Structure formats: C-alpha cells, structure tokens
Amino acid sequence: MLIFRGLHSTGKTPVALTIGNFDGVHLGHQALLKQLKMAAQPLGLSTAVLVFEPHPREFFTPQEAPVRLTSMREKLEFFATLDVDRVYVCRFDSSFAQMSAVDFIHALHEKLAAKFVLIGDDFRFGNRRSGDFELMEKIGEQQGFKVEVMHRVSHDGIRISSTAVRAALGEGDLRAAERYLGRPYSISGRVVHGDALGRQLGFPTANIQLMHNRPPLTGIFVVQVREDGLPPMQGVASLGVRPTVKQNGKPVLEVHLFDFSGDIYNKYLRVDFMHKLRDEVKYLDLQSLTQQIELDVCNAKQWFIQHD
C-alpha cells in the first residue's frame, strides 16, 4: 500500500477513489471499500482512499469534536488489511477549508487522476460544505469520470456509523460496538515506561501509549493483546485517569498480562477490548485497590474460561 501526504499529483496512475474520515473503519466503511474494489477491477484501476488529518470538526470546533476511535496509524493498518492500494492523507488546515467545492472536484480528477469516485450519501465537501453528490456527478460527466453514491449500511435498524460506535463504547456495550465494527474495538500503541505502581502492587502492567487524550471508553476490561507474529495474550486492562493514585490525571491504558514475564518495552501492541468488568472507582487506599485488582484478574480469567 502506498501512502502519500497531501492533495497533489503523484503521477498518472488512474484510480478509483473514495473520500472520508473513516474513523473506526467500521462495517459501513468496509462495505464502501468493498464496493470501490468491485468497481475498480473491471476498469483496471487502483483503489485509493483520501482521508483528512485532523478531522474537520477538530479544526473548526476542537472543543466539540468527537473523540477519535482510531489514530491515523491504526486507520492505515486497517486499510492495508482491506487491500487498499493507495492512501492520500490530506492536511485539513485553513487553506484547505477555503477551497471551493468545484476546485476540490477538479483536484481529484487532475491531481489524483481519479477516473471513478465513490462517496457516501451524506458526504459534503468544499468551503462551507457546499458540495454534494449532485455537483460532483455533474462535473464528473463534464470531465469524463464516473461518480457513484454508497447508501447507508444498517444493523437491526440502526445506521452503522462512527457516532453509533462511539455511543456503544461510551455506554460500555462492547458487543454492540463489535457488531458495528466487525471486530472487537481495539487501541494500538507502543509500550512505554510508567510509574511502576502495578509492579509494586504485585500486578506489573504494560503501559500503552495513547495517541489522543480522550479515549472513547473508560473502565476496567477483559482484553486480548496482540503483537505481530505471536499468539494473542490474555489480560485485564485499566483505561482511565486512575483516581486512586492521581488527581486530575490524564487517561492511561495499563494492561496486566496473565502468566507473562517477558520484556515488551517499546513493542507495538494492539489491545482488543473483549468485555467491560466495571467502571473506574476511587479507593480509600492502595490496599483496597490491590484487593479489587485481584478480583478483577479473577473475573477476567473466569470470563475467558466461559468464552473459550
């Protein structure tokens, strides 16, 4: 998979293109990419995805922007598993925000060599979100490229969307999130040094670096941890601000792996969230916290036995 930065010419290789934020790369996104690939093959086109960084809402209203489900690296990893040929990462800044809808469409055709464009039925683009499917289809007919629309994907009457995934995760409903994603929700990151409190309490943890300060879920979870080329490892994870040991702390993802004693510092791991055990609680002292961790470990192991 080739990755390009910016909305600029990368040669004359014609592509079938889709556009969006793809936060979470959920089943709706996956259906879009599948339809794109099916359209590209008979036309002899490479598949390409145009994504924005940061999310437009993070640029316009950062305090009101939704929490991210996936980092850019995670998106790219999912695109690779879905056999996308090219990804264009376009920086969303003031200059790009002022681009007219017409200029944006011409850039897709002239700079990215788009011969086929597939967009969602609610996709808006250009300055003040003035562009829509009808405008792109009209200009496509004039410039000689085809435009199609992908309609919404639903599950049990609920439209699959990044918003629906966030809502499920916020409610602790990991099963619903998994239904919308087509896989367990996960966070990937590198193992970094922490304050070693878990080791002091008898439960050493791997501290996973978070790319954003606002994770879409918090609490204590049963998890599976994956590293490339190795079998999944079982564990229990805490994702939150650790109110017992910190005041006004930032979110931290700590994972205690069962029956593991290796060195994984600086390893890049993926944490799959399988089941929520409970919410975060502030305990009176470290002894009470240690007793609860012991219970969490026991409950997590029991969950794996029941779901073997």
C-alpha beads as a LAMMPS data file, in Angstrom:
LAMMPS data file: protein, C-alpha beads

308 atoms
307 bonds

1 atom types
1 bond types

-500.0 500.0 xlo xhi
-500.0 500.0 ylo yhi
-500.0 500.0 zlo zhi

Masses

1 110.0

Atoms # bond

1 1 1 0.000 0.000 0.000
2 1 1 1.359 3.406 -0.999
3 1 1 0.859 6.404 1.309
4 1 1 1.005 9.995 0.073
5 1 1 0.872 13.237 2.019
6 1 1 -1.263 15.983 0.551
7 1 1 -3.577 16.537 -2.361
8 1 1 -1.029 16.689 -5.147
9 1 1 -0.078 14.905 -8.318
10 1 1 1.608 11.535 -7.829
11 1 1 1.790 10.500 -11.453
12 1 1 -0.771 9.426 -13.996
13 1 1 -1.800 6.119 -12.474
14 1 1 -5.622 6.267 -12.700
15 1 1 -7.515 5.399 -9.546
16 1 1 -10.929 4.554 -8.228
17 1 1 -11.252 6.906 -5.272
18 1 1 -13.330 7.226 -2.136
19 1 1 -13.204 10.037 0.400
20 1 1 -13.939 10.423 4.092
21 1 1 -12.656 10.399 7.660
22 1 1 -13.049 6.630 8.142
23 1 1 -12.859 6.902 11.921
24 1 1 -13.070 3.362 13.251
25 1 1 -13.092 1.743 9.782
26 1 1 -16.418 0.143 10.743
27 1 1 -18.623 -2.181 8.650
28 1 1 -20.113 0.750 6.755
29 1 1 -16.625 1.865 5.740
30 1 1 -15.678 -1.698 4.895
31 1 1 -18.725 -2.051 2.639
32 1 1 -17.723 1.184 0.905
33 1 1 -14.200 -0.106 0.280
34 1 1 -15.547 -3.438 -0.965
35 1 1 -17.829 -1.667 -3.435
36 1 1 -14.899 0.526 -4.520
37 1 1 -12.759 -2.530 -5.229
38 1 1 -15.553 -4.208 -7.184
39 1 1 -15.926 -1.076 -9.328
40 1 1 -12.169 -0.682 -9.832
41 1 1 -11.381 -4.197 -11.042
42 1 1 -13.261 -4.216 -14.395
43 1 1 -11.945 -0.710 -15.102
44 1 1 -8.354 -1.720 -14.403
45 1 1 -7.982 0.966 -11.719
46 1 1 -6.038 1.037 -8.461
47 1 1 -8.109 1.687 -5.344
48 1 1 -7.406 4.874 -3.412
49 1 1 -8.695 6.499 -0.236
50 1 1 -8.486 10.204 0.609
51 1 1 -8.585 10.948 4.346
52 1 1 -8.231 14.166 6.299
53 1 1 -5.938 14.994 9.208
54 1 1 -7.072 16.394 11.527
55 1 1 -10.779 15.601 11.412
56 1 1 -12.546 18.725 10.039
57 1 1 -14.529 19.116 13.257
58 1 1 -11.275 19.096 15.220
59 1 1 -10.145 22.006 13.062
60 1 1 -13.338 24.089 13.238
61 1 1 -14.590 23.298 16.768
62 1 1 -11.856 21.416 18.673
63 1 1 -13.718 21.538 21.997
64 1 1 -16.828 19.977 20.449
65 1 1 -15.124 17.460 18.184
66 1 1 -15.990 13.791 18.761
67 1 1 -13.450 11.530 20.412
68 1 1 -11.381 9.543 17.956
69 1 1 -11.939 5.833 17.546
70 1 1 -8.688 5.281 15.669
71 1 1 -5.381 7.042 15.225
72 1 1 -4.079 7.689 11.723
73 1 1 -1.648 4.801 12.081
74 1 1 -4.490 2.459 13.030
75 1 1 -6.542 3.614 10.027
76 1 1 -3.638 2.915 7.714
77 1 1 -3.172 -0.541 9.224
78 1 1 -6.841 -1.374 8.638
79 1 1 -6.679 -0.015 5.069
80 1 1 -3.729 -2.316 4.399
81 1 1 -5.636 -5.375 5.630
82 1 1 -8.527 -4.391 3.328
83 1 1 -6.193 -4.329 0.283
84 1 1 -6.377 -0.598 -0.432
85 1 1 -3.698 0.280 -2.996
86 1 1 -3.176 3.972 -2.187
87 1 1 -3.966 6.341 0.658
88 1 1 -3.789 10.130 0.386
89 1 1 -3.549 11.888 3.758
90 1 1 -4.677 15.475 3.241
91 1 1 -3.896 18.040 5.918
92 1 1 -7.084 19.885 6.849
93 1 1 -5.974 23.450 7.519
94 1 1 -7.299 26.959 6.867
95 1 1 -6.141 26.921 3.246
96 1 1 -7.839 23.612 2.516
97 1 1 -11.004 24.664 4.365
98 1 1 -11.350 27.625 1.998
99 1 1 -11.113 25.509 -1.161
100 1 1 -14.319 25.679 -3.176
101 1 1 -16.278 22.527 -3.888
102 1 1 -15.614 22.903 -7.622
103 1 1 -11.843 23.274 -7.123
104 1 1 -11.843 20.220 -4.862
105 1 1 -13.544 18.110 -7.523
106 1 1 -11.099 19.270 -10.192
107 1 1 -8.193 18.409 -7.871
108 1 1 -9.484 14.846 -7.516
109 1 1 -9.541 14.433 -11.278
110 1 1 -6.434 16.374 -12.253
111 1 1 -4.063 15.764 -9.342
112 1 1 -5.110 12.320 -8.159
113 1 1 -6.111 11.006 -11.609
114 1 1 -9.490 9.849 -10.311
115 1 1 -11.459 8.073 -13.034
116 1 1 -14.116 6.764 -10.660
117 1 1 -15.294 8.329 -7.380
118 1 1 -17.459 6.629 -4.777
119 1 1 -18.838 8.696 -1.874
120 1 1 -21.311 8.211 0.937
121 1 1 -24.826 9.565 0.532
122 1 1 -24.245 12.206 3.228
123 1 1 -20.794 13.358 2.124
124 1 1 -20.350 17.132 1.911
125 1 1 -17.210 18.942 0.852
126 1 1 -15.695 22.285 -0.114
127 1 1 -15.932 25.681 1.527
128 1 1 -18.984 25.834 3.815
129 1 1 -19.782 22.212 2.862
130 1 1 -21.336 23.474 -0.354
131 1 1 -20.509 20.404 -2.446
132 1 1 -22.595 17.233 -2.669
133 1 1 -23.103 14.169 -4.859
134 1 1 -25.136 16.009 -7.494
135 1 1 -22.398 18.605 -8.044
136 1 1 -19.658 16.001 -8.237
137 1 1 -21.702 13.870 -10.636
138 1 1 -22.341 16.887 -12.887
139 1 1 -18.670 17.852 -13.084
140 1 1 -17.690 14.208 -13.477
141 1 1 -19.831 13.971 -16.598
142 1 1 -18.123 17.090 -17.971
143 1 1 -14.593 15.920 -17.151
144 1 1 -15.016 12.264 -18.073
145 1 1 -15.012 10.444 -14.726
146 1 1 -17.820 8.496 -13.138
147 1 1 -19.329 9.196 -9.729
148 1 1 -21.450 6.804 -7.682
149 1 1 -23.034 7.030 -4.259
150 1 1 -22.891 4.436 -1.483
151 1 1 -26.018 4.270 0.658
152 1 1 -26.021 3.698 4.383
153 1 1 -25.397 0.309 5.976
154 1 1 -27.656 -0.648 8.897
155 1 1 -27.773 -3.319 11.605
156 1 1 -31.095 -4.086 13.306
157 1 1 -32.461 -0.773 12.069
158 1 1 -29.505 1.259 13.377
159 1 1 -27.299 3.009 10.868
160 1 1 -23.705 1.872 11.265
161 1 1 -21.622 4.972 11.798
162 1 1 -18.696 6.247 13.815
163 1 1 -21.255 8.024 16.010
164 1 1 -23.032 4.731 16.743
165 1 1 -19.730 3.060 17.642
166 1 1 -18.806 5.914 19.993
167 1 1 -22.203 5.727 21.668
168 1 1 -21.882 1.977 22.229
169 1 1 -18.379 2.318 23.662
170 1 1 -19.434 5.204 25.887
171 1 1 -22.187 3.005 27.329
172 1 1 -19.774 0.116 27.839
173 1 1 -21.646 -2.001 25.289
174 1 1 -18.663 -3.704 23.685
175 1 1 -20.841 -6.300 21.950
176 1 1 -22.754 -3.608 20.069
177 1 1 -19.502 -1.873 19.143
178 1 1 -18.138 -5.185 17.853
179 1 1 -21.263 -5.699 15.726
180 1 1 -20.769 -2.285 14.113
181 1 1 -17.016 -2.700 13.652
182 1 1 -16.979 -6.325 12.557
183 1 1 -14.254 -6.960 15.152
184 1 1 -13.568 -6.137 18.816
185 1 1 -12.776 -2.497 19.454
186 1 1 -9.025 -2.050 19.858
187 1 1 -6.372 0.508 20.719
188 1 1 -2.851 0.111 19.388
189 1 1 0.275 1.743 20.694
190 1 1 3.828 1.358 21.842
191 1 1 4.686 0.140 25.345
192 1 1 6.248 2.992 27.306
193 1 1 7.622 3.314 30.824
194 1 1 5.133 4.183 33.529
195 1 1 5.455 4.808 37.262
196 1 1 5.813 1.064 38.060
197 1 1 2.931 1.198 40.557
198 1 1 1.418 -2.004 39.188
199 1 1 4.660 -3.865 39.806
200 1 1 4.770 -2.522 43.369
201 1 1 1.253 -3.840 43.922
202 1 1 2.154 -7.259 42.515
203 1 1 0.451 -6.775 39.155
204 1 1 3.006 -5.470 36.618
205 1 1 1.429 -3.655 33.680
206 1 1 2.321 -2.702 30.142
207 1 1 1.609 0.998 29.655
208 1 1 0.290 1.556 26.130
209 1 1 0.955 4.990 24.692
210 1 1 -2.301 6.745 23.825
211 1 1 -2.264 8.965 20.748
212 1 1 -5.171 11.097 21.991
213 1 1 -6.167 12.323 25.438
214 1 1 -9.849 11.467 25.069
215 1 1 -10.411 7.727 24.614
216 1 1 -13.957 6.692 23.644
217 1 1 -14.334 4.348 26.629
218 1 1 -13.127 4.097 30.229
219 1 1 -13.156 1.444 32.888
220 1 1 -11.699 -1.977 33.659
221 1 1 -11.780 -4.514 30.810
222 1 1 -11.056 -8.069 29.817
223 1 1 -8.594 -7.799 26.930
224 1 1 -6.612 -9.763 24.393
225 1 1 -3.260 -8.307 23.408
226 1 1 -1.690 -8.934 20.026
227 1 1 1.811 -8.487 18.689
228 1 1 2.663 -9.224 15.067
229 1 1 3.530 -12.853 14.545
230 1 1 2.646 -14.020 18.060
231 1 1 -0.443 -15.718 19.508
232 1 1 -2.846 -13.403 21.379
233 1 1 -2.186 -12.910 25.082
234 1 1 -4.921 -12.663 27.704
235 1 1 -5.118 -9.944 30.308
236 1 1 -7.055 -7.288 32.159
237 1 1 -6.756 -3.586 31.421
238 1 1 -7.466 -0.285 33.112
239 1 1 -8.268 2.664 30.858
240 1 1 -8.842 5.921 32.691
241 1 1 -7.397 8.608 34.926
242 1 1 -6.534 6.364 37.942
243 1 1 -8.391 8.443 40.567
244 1 1 -6.948 6.493 43.495
245 1 1 -3.351 7.465 42.694
246 1 1 -3.700 10.677 40.656
247 1 1 -5.600 13.935 40.868
248 1 1 -6.612 15.450 37.546
249 1 1 -4.623 12.772 35.771
250 1 1 -4.610 12.139 32.036
251 1 1 -6.089 8.905 30.667
252 1 1 -3.718 5.945 30.822
253 1 1 -4.054 2.467 29.317
254 1 1 -2.429 -0.150 31.547
255 1 1 -2.573 -3.867 30.740
256 1 1 -1.740 -6.708 33.095
257 1 1 -0.938 -9.845 31.089
258 1 1 -1.623 -13.214 32.651
259 1 1 1.343 -15.566 33.127
260 1 1 3.756 -13.274 31.317
261 1 1 7.209 -12.132 32.420
262 1 1 8.954 -11.053 29.198
263 1 1 10.334 -7.649 28.244
264 1 1 7.920 -5.819 25.944
265 1 1 9.073 -2.226 26.370
266 1 1 8.932 -0.335 23.086
267 1 1 6.895 -3.120 21.459
268 1 1 3.912 -2.081 19.353
269 1 1 0.821 -3.885 20.638
270 1 1 -2.870 -3.998 19.812
271 1 1 -5.279 -4.255 22.732
272 1 1 -8.652 -5.822 21.881
273 1 1 -11.386 -4.911 24.376
274 1 1 -13.466 -8.057 24.909
275 1 1 -15.683 -7.275 27.904
276 1 1 -16.183 -4.489 30.422
277 1 1 -15.874 -5.563 34.035
278 1 1 -16.671 -2.299 35.796
279 1 1 -16.233 1.475 35.887
280 1 1 -13.273 3.237 37.462
281 1 1 -13.574 3.777 41.222
282 1 1 -11.562 5.894 43.647
283 1 1 -10.480 3.713 46.585
284 1 1 -9.532 4.871 50.068
285 1 1 -6.031 3.350 49.943
286 1 1 -3.708 1.174 47.882
287 1 1 -4.616 -1.932 49.884
288 1 1 -8.258 -1.617 48.824
289 1 1 -7.133 -1.025 45.245
290 1 1 -4.924 -4.138 45.327
291 1 1 -7.792 -6.278 46.596
292 1 1 -10.001 -5.028 43.766
293 1 1 -7.288 -5.744 41.181
294 1 1 -7.063 -9.309 42.487
295 1 1 -10.818 -9.648 41.990
296 1 1 -10.614 -8.096 38.500
297 1 1 -7.930 -10.586 37.475
298 1 1 -10.014 -13.473 38.804
299 1 1 -13.133 -12.259 36.981
300 1 1 -11.227 -11.724 33.744
301 1 1 -9.749 -15.247 33.855
302 1 1 -13.204 -16.630 34.534
303 1 1 -14.566 -14.725 31.520
304 1 1 -12.005 -16.364 29.257
305 1 1 -12.898 -19.810 30.643
306 1 1 -16.578 -19.196 29.915
307 1 1 -15.860 -17.906 26.412
308 1 1 -13.220 -20.406 25.358

Bonds

1 1 1 2
2 1 2 3
3 1 3 4
4 1 4 5
5 1 5 6
6 1 6 7
7 1 7 8
8 1 8 9
9 1 9 10
10 1 10 11
11 1 11 12
12 1 12 13
13 1 13 14
14 1 14 15
15 1 15 16
16 1 16 17
17 1 17 18
18 1 18 19
19 1 19 20
20 1 20 21
21 1 21 22
22 1 22 23
23 1 23 24
24 1 24 25
25 1 25 26
26 1 26 27
27 1 27 28
28 1 28 29
29 1 29 30
30 1 30 31
31 1 31 32
32 1 32 33
33 1 33 34
34 1 34 35
35 1 35 36
36 1 36 37
37 1 37 38
38 1 38 39
39 1 39 40
40 1 40 41
41 1 41 42
42 1 42 43
43 1 43 44
44 1 44 45
45 1 45 46
46 1 46 47
47 1 47 48
48 1 48 49
49 1 49 50
50 1 50 51
51 1 51 52
52 1 52 53
53 1 53 54
54 1 54 55
55 1 55 56
56 1 56 57
57 1 57 58
58 1 58 59
59 1 59 60
60 1 60 61
61 1 61 62
62 1 62 63
63 1 63 64
64 1 64 65
65 1 65 66
66 1 66 67
67 1 67 68
68 1 68 69
69 1 69 70
70 1 70 71
71 1 71 72
72 1 72 73
73 1 73 74
74 1 74 75
75 1 75 76
76 1 76 77
77 1 77 78
78 1 78 79
79 1 79 80
80 1 80 81
81 1 81 82
82 1 82 83
83 1 83 84
84 1 84 85
85 1 85 86
86 1 86 87
87 1 87 88
88 1 88 89
89 1 89 90
90 1 90 91
91 1 91 92
92 1 92 93
93 1 93 94
94 1 94 95
95 1 95 96
96 1 96 97
97 1 97 98
98 1 98 99
99 1 99 100
100 1 100 101
101 1 101 102
102 1 102 103
103 1 103 104
104 1 104 105
105 1 105 106
106 1 106 107
107 1 107 108
108 1 108 109
109 1 109 110
110 1 110 111
111 1 111 112
112 1 112 113
113 1 113 114
114 1 114 115
115 1 115 116
116 1 116 117
117 1 117 118
118 1 118 119
119 1 119 120
120 1 120 121
121 1 121 122
122 1 122 123
123 1 123 124
124 1 124 125
125 1 125 126
126 1 126 127
127 1 127 128
128 1 128 129
129 1 129 130
130 1 130 131
131 1 131 132
132 1 132 133
133 1 133 134
134 1 134 135
135 1 135 136
136 1 136 137
137 1 137 138
138 1 138 139
139 1 139 140
140 1 140 141
141 1 141 142
142 1 142 143
143 1 143 144
144 1 144 145
145 1 145 146
146 1 146 147
147 1 147 148
148 1 148 149
149 1 149 150
150 1 150 151
151 1 151 152
152 1 152 153
153 1 153 154
154 1 154 155
155 1 155 156
156 1 156 157
157 1 157 158
158 1 158 159
159 1 159 160
160 1 160 161
161 1 161 162
162 1 162 163
163 1 163 164
164 1 164 165
165 1 165 166
166 1 166 167
167 1 167 168
168 1 168 169
169 1 169 170
170 1 170 171
171 1 171 172
172 1 172 173
173 1 173 174
174 1 174 175
175 1 175 176
176 1 176 177
177 1 177 178
178 1 178 179
179 1 179 180
180 1 180 181
181 1 181 182
182 1 182 183
183 1 183 184
184 1 184 185
185 1 185 186
186 1 186 187
187 1 187 188
188 1 188 189
189 1 189 190
190 1 190 191
191 1 191 192
192 1 192 193
193 1 193 194
194 1 194 195
195 1 195 196
196 1 196 197
197 1 197 198
198 1 198 199
199 1 199 200
200 1 200 201
201 1 201 202
202 1 202 203
203 1 203 204
204 1 204 205
205 1 205 206
206 1 206 207
207 1 207 208
208 1 208 209
209 1 209 210
210 1 210 211
211 1 211 212
212 1 212 213
213 1 213 214
214 1 214 215
215 1 215 216
216 1 216 217
217 1 217 218
218 1 218 219
219 1 219 220
220 1 220 221
221 1 221 222
222 1 222 223
223 1 223 224
224 1 224 225
225 1 225 226
226 1 226 227
227 1 227 228
228 1 228 229
229 1 229 230
230 1 230 231
231 1 231 232
232 1 232 233
233 1 233 234
234 1 234 235
235 1 235 236
236 1 236 237
237 1 237 238
238 1 238 239
239 1 239 240
240 1 240 241
241 1 241 242
242 1 242 243
243 1 243 244
244 1 244 245
245 1 245 246
246 1 246 247
247 1 247 248
248 1 248 249
249 1 249 250
250 1 250 251
251 1 251 252
252 1 252 253
253 1 253 254
254 1 254 255
255 1 255 256
256 1 256 257
257 1 257 258
258 1 258 259
259 1 259 260
260 1 260 261
261 1 261 262
262 1 262 263
263 1 263 264
264 1 264 265
265 1 265 266
266 1 266 267
267 1 267 268
268 1 268 269
269 1 269 270
270 1 270 271
271 1 271 272
272 1 272 273
273 1 273 274
274 1 274 275
275 1 275 276
276 1 276 277
277 1 277 278
278 1 278 279
279 1 279 280
280 1 280 281
281 1 281 282
282 1 282 283
283 1 283 284
284 1 284 285
285 1 285 286
286 1 286 287
287 1 287 288
288 1 288 289
289 1 289 290
290 1 290 291
291 1 291 292
292 1 292 293
293 1 293 294
294 1 294 295
295 1 295 296
296 1 296 297
297 1 297 298
298 1 298 299
299 1 299 300
300 1 300 301
301 1 301 302
302 1 302 303
303 1 303 304
304 1 304 305
305 1 305 306
306 1 306 307
307 1 307 308
